Amino acid sequence: MRRRQFTSVAGLAVIGALVAGTLSSAPAIARTSTTTTVVSTAATAASTAAAEARLVDRVPTPRPTWFNCDPLSEGAKCAMVPLPLDYDKPTGAKTEVAVLRLPARDPSRRIGSLFLNPGGPGGSGVEIAAMAPYFLSDALLDRFDIIGFDPRGTNFSDSVRCWPNLGAQVDAIEPLFTVPFPFERAEVQAYTRASEAFGRACSTTGTPLSASMSTAEVARDMDVLRRMTGDTKLTYLGFSYGSYLGTVYANLFPARVRSVAIDGVIDPVAWAGTAATASVPQTQRIRSGEGAAKALAEILKRCTKAGPEYCQFASFGDPATVYAEIRASLQAEPLQIIDPETGESFGELTYAVLTAFLLSDMYSPEAGWIVDMDLTWVYTLMHGEAEPGTPEAARQVAAARALGAKVTAQRSAGADAARDLRDRGRAVGWAFPYDNSPEAFQSVLCTDGRNPSRASNWSGYAASTDRTAPDFGRMWTWASAPCASSTWTARDEDAFRGPFTAKTANPVLVVGNYWDPATNYDGAVATSKLLPNSRLLRSDNWGHTAYGTSACATTTIDRYLLTSRIPPRNKTCHGDVQPFTEPLGTEDMRRATPSRQLPPVVPPIPGAVPRT
């Protein structure tokens, strides 16, 4: 495997010193609220692009054998495409990548191929392409072949496996999936041991694939697949983590960008890390926790302003104060969820589970009313059993059953989604009886970014985030604990960690929404400042990503993908659904009725399933 560097050793030293604020004479820097980045020289970017082009162009253009894939999506064709495990050895070992293609509905007006990625990392590109008729506009479906591929090591592609069988996997890392994040001492200890075991397993049994799954490798794969479709330049729409894939592609192959739209954008410098930030966990650097905390605070603020006629939670007192009481109570003792009429127990609601519920609520454009509903249920159950036959007793019964159903559904959501995808895959001849979704997420995360040394220190990092990202910072920070560098020793020496400042042949469209709880709006701002030929599209919608949340956001992104023309500067779209704008009980309260579904985006957190 090559020892090629993307910047010189001296250049890396300059970058590290600039981030630390210790140099005064150096290339210009752009400061944002999330990171300090270096605007690299054109020569460095050009050198990287030239080297990458030579690297992938040595790989023969694949000639796939397409087969019928109707069980996944009507009219779809699928293929398994062998690609180099190591691009330094184009004729060496291969890894097979699963691809799905939906032909353009109007071949006479076909523009080319539109590649999709749903995020994750580890989300299924095959699945999002199969779902394209339900969320993409007619204009895109008419004029593009829709292409989705499962990134190497994931889903229906050759899958990374860090344990010999599913039983060994569960035995090693079950604590990571028993709680959304550890809070009690025993949970922290178990979570830490499992994180260490995870790193060791993927650095031994999981190799060589686990050490060849960085986003740069996936970008190289995408360029070969782009050539396979006959396109001279790439047209791409990437969501969430898929934004990072788009950013990396644009920097490795800037001359090959036709239209690259990234929605729900991760700050690439924060994701990759620098020498100066390597002591901060990767999932803390990207400030997702701060984004979620900001969104919840705004919901509670709007609830206060709207009052009980619009937000039920406001009937209990000041929403922020009442939420703080709920939080403190659950941190002290879980809430037992019991049906007051039947005595049926639905389990317990812990502080971590409520935090996970609220984060999930805020992935939706209807975040305001869902948060209102959940917090109202919790508060209703926390204040003792009401007198039988009273309206309050009826509300407690309804709250217990609704919250109990949500707890039960959460336990099975991931398994149900995996089972559905597996069953549909088997119908076309694909199968993955070993669920490698944990390895898929971590193998990309841990090979992409720098992380601190010891998993045992993550509890301190998680606790420290409560100052800037109450509740949600803990959850996001713990997600990268398996990446601790003393136990995750698998390294992809061909990973790309910047600079992210290449000037692309055509502009990149960067889309950020103010209240995204998973990819902080600051990430979109930072990325737009890094990429010299880009345009930032703002949106004030709620939920994770912007496409599909308003006609403004959707048509602007569609127009860019169709024409490569960017919107005017400072364009801001208004989300169709805003919290607490309709009185409680009105017929059209709470929900918009979009003409199409939202894209099945996968947030960048372990165990997340595509949004439905």
N, C-alpha and C positions, 0 to 999 in steps of 0.2 A: 504494500500500500504506500501511496506517495507521501512525501514529506513537504509537499508544496505549501507555501504560506500565501495568504491573501494580502498580507501587508508585510513589510520588512520588519525585522526585529526592532530596528530603530523606530519604525512607525508605530509599532505596538507600545513601545515605551512612551512615545509622545502622547498617544491616546490615553494610556493609563494615567500619566501625569496630569493631562488636561482635566480628566474626570475628577481627579483628586484636587484640582485647583492649584497646582504647584508650578505651572509654567505660564509665562507671559508672552513669549515670542513663539508663535505657532500658528497653524491655520485657524481661520475664524471659527468660533464656536457659536452654537445656537442653544440658548437656555430655555427649558420648558419646566413645567411644574413637576415633571416626573423624572427627568434625567438631564444630564449635560452631554451633548453629543458633539462629535467632531465632523466638520464638513471636510471630507477627504479631497485630495487633489484629483483632477480629471484623469491624470496619468495612472493613478492607482486603480481607479474604477475601470479604465480602459484595459489595463493589464489583466485584471481579474476576468473581465468579460471575454477577452481574447483567449485566455487559458481555458476557460470553461467551454467555450465554443469548440476549440480543438479537441477537448476531452470527450464531449458527447458525440461529436461528429464522427469519431472513429467507430462508433457502434453502428453496425449495419441496421438499416431501417427494417423494423419487424414486419413480417407478413403474416398477420394473425389468421387463424381459422375461426371465423365467426359462427356461432350456433344460436339457435332460437332461444330467446330468454323471456318468452311471454309470461311465465309464472311470476316474474319480477315486475314486468311492465309490458303492456300490450305493444307489440311491434318492435320490442327491444332485441338487440343482438349482443351477445357476450363473447368474450375471448379471454384466454390466459396468455399473457405476453411475457416471455423470458427476457430479463434485463440483467445487466452485470451486477453482481454483488459488490464489486469494487470497480469503479470506472477507470482506475489505473490499469486494469486487466480486462479490456473489453471482450476478449474471447475466453476469459476464464470462467469461474463459477458463476452460476446464474441464480436469480430468485424470480419466481413467477408472480406477476401482478395481474389481478382480475380487473377487467375493463367491461363497462356496459355502454352501448351506444344506442341512442334513440334518433333515427334519421329525421332530418328536417321535413316538416309536413308539406312545404312548398318547394320541391327541389329546383324548380326553375328560377327561384329567387334566392337560392341558398348562398349565404355569405361564407360559411366555413363551419368550424366546430367551436362549441362553447364548453369549456371545461368547468366543472363544479367541484367544490370541496365543502363539507358541512362543518368542519372544525374538529374538536376533540382535545389534543391529537388522538387519532385512532378512530375517528368517525368514518363511516362507510361512504366513500365516493360512489360506489355502485348503488347504494340505497338512495342517496340524494338524487342521482340521475334518474333512477326508476320512479321517483316521486315528482319529477320535474313537471309533468302535465298538470299537477294539482296546485303548484305555486308559481311557476313561471308564467309570464304573459304570453298571449297568443303570438305576438310579434316575434319573440325570441324562439318559440317552438316552431314557428313557420320557417324561419330563415337560418336556423343553426341546427346542425347535428349536436345533440346534447351528449357530452362525454363525462362519465364518472369512472374513477379508478380507485380501488382500495390501496392506500399507500402501503408500500412494502412492509411486510411483517404483520399486517392487520387483516381482520375479517376474512374475505374469500381469497386474498392473496396468500402466498406462502407465509405461514404465521410463525412469529417468534414464540418460542416455548422455553420458559425458564425452569420448568419442573418436568419430570418424566410423565406425570399424569395429573389429572384434576385433583385427586385426593391429596397428593403431595403439595400441590399449590394451595389448597384450602388449609391444610395443616399449618403451612408456613405463614400465610398472610391473612387468615380469617379476621384477626383483630382490626385490620384496616377497613373492613366492611361491616363490622358489628355496630359501629357508631359513626355518625357523620364526621366527627373529629373527637379526639380524646379530651376530657376535661378533668375527670377524677384521677387521683394518683395512679390507681391500678390500671386505668385505661391508658394513661400516658406511658407507663412501663411496657404494657403489652404492645402498644402501637409502635413504640421505639424498637422493641425486639423484632417485630414483624418487618419494619422498614429496613433494618439491618439485614435480615434474612433475604428480603426482596433484592437488595443490591448485590449481595453475594451470589444469589442464584442466577440473576441475569448477567452477571459478569463471568460466569463459568458455563453452566448448562445452556444459557441463552445465546452464547456466542456461536458463530461469528455474526449472526443476523442482528442481535441486539446492539452490536457495535457498528452497524451499517444502516441505521434507521434515522439518522438526523434529517432535518427538513431539507438540507442541501441535497441529500441523496434523492429525496422525493422530487425536488425541483428538477434534478437531472433526468429522472425517470419521465417527468411530465414533458420535458423538452423532446425526448425521444418519441414519446407518444404523440406529441404535437406534429412532429415530422411524419409519423406513421399515418396521420389523418390527411396529410397532403397540404396542411396549412404552413405558410411561410412565417407567420407570426402567431402569437398566442392570444386567444380571447378567453378570459377567465373571470369567474365570479366566486370569490372565496369568503366564507363566513367565519367569524370567531378565530380559532387557531388557523383556519384557512387563510386569514389575512396575513399571517406570518409566512405561510407558504407563498402567497402572492408577492410579498415584499422580498423574500429571498430570491424568487425567480427573477423579479425585475432587476435585482442587483447582480445576479449571475449572468443573465442573458438580456441586457437592456436593449440591444438592437432587435430583439425578437418579440417585443411587446407591441401588440396591436391595441387591445383594450384589456386592462387588468383592473377590475373593480374589487375592492376589499371593504367588507362591511362588518363592523364590530371589531375594531382594530387593536391589536396588541403592539405596544411599544417594542420595536425589535431590539433596541439596545438593552432595555430592561430584561427582555426574555433571554437574550444570549448572555448578558452579563459582561463585565469588564474586570480587569485585575483589581480595580478599586472597589467593585461591588460584589466580588465573589464571596464575601463573608455574609451576604444577605441572601436568604433563600430565594430561589427563582420565582416562586409563586407569591412571594411577598413583594419582590421588586416591581412586578407588573401592576400592583396597586388595584387589583380587582376588589379586595376587601374594602378599600376606601370608596370605590364606586358603588358597591352595594350599600354601605353605611350611608352614603350621601343620598341614595335613592330612597331608603327607608325613612330617613329624617325628613325628606321632602314630602313623602306620603303622609306622615304624621302631622307635619305642618299644615298641609292642605286639608287634612281631616279636621284639624282645629278650626281653621278658617271657615270651612263649609258648615260645620256644626252637625248636630244629631239628625237633622232632617235629610242630610246628604250622606253622612258617615256615621254608621251605628256606633262605632267604637267611641265616638265623641260623647255619647250619652253617659259614659262612666266617669267623666272628668277630663282633664287635660290629657290628650292622647300620648304625648311623650312621657308624661309622668306615670300614667297607668302602664305603659309598656315597660318602663324602668322597674315598676313593681313586679310585673310578671317575670321579667328577666331575673331579678334578684331572687324571687321565690323559687323558680326552677333551678337556679344555680345551687340553692340550698337543699332542695328536695324535689324529685320528679313528681308530676301530677299523675295520679292513677285515673285512668279513663274507664268509668264504670257506668253502665246504663242504670239510671235510678229506678226504672220500672222493673227490669228483669234481673238485675244484678250481674249481667254479663260483663266480663272484663275484656277490654280491647287492648290492654297493655298499658304502658306508661309513656308519658310525654316528658322527655328530658329537655334541658336547656339546649343541647346540641341538636336534637331533633327539631325543636321549634325553629332554631336558626336555619336549619336546612329547609324547612317548610317555607320560611319567609324568603329565602334566596330563590327557591323554586317559583314561588308566587311572582316574584319580580322579573322572571324571565318572560312573562306574558305582557302584552300591551294593556291588559286589564288589571295590571298589578294593584292599583289602588283598591278596587272593590274586593279582590281576593285577599289581600292583607287585612282589610277591614273585617271580612268574614272570619278569617282564621283567628285573629286576635280577639274578636267578640266571642267566639266559641270558647277560647281558652279562659278568658276572664269570667265568663258565665259559669264555668265548672270550678273555678278556684275559690268560690265564696260560699261553700257549705251547701248542704242539701236543702232545697226549698221545701216548703209545706206542700204535701201532695194535693193535687187538684188546682193549684194556683197557676197563673200564667207564667210565673218564674220557673215553676217545676216543669212545665211543658217546654220552656226554652232550654232547660238543662238536659232534658231527654233528647231534644233535637241536636243540641250541641255535642253531647256524648256520642250519639250515633254518627253524626257527620265527621267529627274529629276521629273517632274510632275507624271509620271507613278510610279516612285519609292515611292514618298510620298503617293500616293493613295494605292499602294500595302501594304505599311507598316501599314496603318490604318486598313486594313482588314485582315492582315496575321494571327493574333491570332484568330480572330473570324472564319476565314475559316478553320484553322487547327482544332479547337475545334469542329466545325460543322462536318467535315469529320470524325473525330474519333467517335463522338456521333452517326452519321448515321450508321457507320459500326458496332458499338456496339449494336445498336438497332436491326440490322439484325440478331444477334445471341441471342437476348433476354435481353441484358443489356441496361440500359439507365441512363443518369444523366442529367435531364432537368435543374437542378441548376448547373451552372458552378462554381465549388469551387476551381478553379486553384489558385486564390489569397490566399485563406486560406491554401491550400495544401503546397505552398511554405513557407509561413511565419510560419505555425505551426511546421514544422520541424526546420527551421532556428532558431526560437525564443526559442524552447525548447532545442536545442542542445547547444547554446552558451550563454555566458555572454555578456551583453550589458550595456551601460550607462543608467542613470535613465530617462532622460527627452527628448522627441522627439524634443522639442523646441531648444535643443542644437545641433541638427544634422546639421543645416546650418553652424555653426562654424566648426564642424568636416569636412564637405564637402569642405568648402573654404580652410581649411588648407592643404588638399591633393593636391592642385594645385602646391605646391612646389615640391612634389616628383612624382606626377602622373597628369600632366596637363590634364584638360578636363575629362579624364576617371575616375579619382579618385572621382570626384563629383558624377558621375553616379553610381558607385559601392557603395559608402558610403551611399547614400540615400536609397539603397535597404533594409537596416536593420532598418530604422526609426520606423516601427511598433513594433519592438522588445524592445523599450524603457521600462525598467523594472518597472517604476512606473505605466504604463498603461497595459503592457502585464504581467499580474500577474499569468497566468496559468503556473504551474511548473510541469515538469515530474521528479519526485524525483528519477526515475530509469534511467535517462539519464547517459551516460558515458562520462567523461571528462578527461580520462587518468588515469595512464600513458599509453603511446602508445609504449611500449617497450617489448612486449611479444615475446619470441622466438617460432616461429611457427614450426610445425612438418615438413613442407616442405617450401622451400623459397618462398617469395612473390616477384613478378616482378613489379617494379615501373617504369612507363614510363613517361618521361617528354620531351616536345619539347621546344626549346629555345624561340620561338616567339609566344607562346600561349597567346592570349589576354584575356583569361578568368581565367585560372588556371596557375598562374605564375610558371615558371620553377623552381623557388626557392622552391616551395612547394614539388616538387618531390625530390629535393636534401634533404630537411629537413626530409621528411618521410623515405627516404632510410637510413638516419643516425639514425633515431629513432628505426626502426625495425632491430634487430640484425641479423635476417636471411632473408635478402632481397638483391636484386640486382637492380641497377639503369640502365635502358636502355635510352640513350640519342638520341634525334632526332633533326635535324635542319630544319624540315619541317615547313611550315606556316599553320595557321589555328588552330582550337581548337581540341586537341588530335592528336594522331599519327597513329592509326590503319587505314589502307587503303591509307595512303599518300605515301607509298613506299613499294616495295617488301621486302626491308630489315626489316622495322618495322612490317609489317604484318606477314611475315614468322617467324620472331623471336618470336612474341607473340603467333602465332599458335603453334609453336614447343614447347613452354613452356606449353601451355594449354594441349597439347597432351601427353607430357612426364614428366612434372614437372621439367625439367632440365632448369637451368637458363643460359643465354648467358655469354660469357667471360666478365671480368671486363673492364670497359671503352669502351664498344661497343657503337658506335655512328652511327646512320642511317642518310642517306642523303635524304631529301625530293625530290620527283620527280619534283615538280614545284617550281622554284625559281624566284623572281621578276626580270623582265627586262633583261632576257637572250636572247630574240629573238627580232629582229628589228620590229618596228611597220609596219603592213601591210603584214608580212609574213604569209603564210597559216597556219602554225602550232603554231602561236603566242598564248600566254596566257594560253591555256587550255591543261591539260593532258587529256587523254581519258582512265581512269582506267577501268579494266575489271569488276569491281564491284562498286556499290555506296559506299559512305562514310557512316559510322554508323550515325543514326539519333540522334545525341547527343543533350542534352538540357543544355545550359550554366546556371551557378548558378546566375541567375538574374531574378527578377519578370517579368512575362509576356512573357518570352522567349519561343519560339516554337522549336520543333525538327528541326535540320538542315536537309535540303533536298538536 
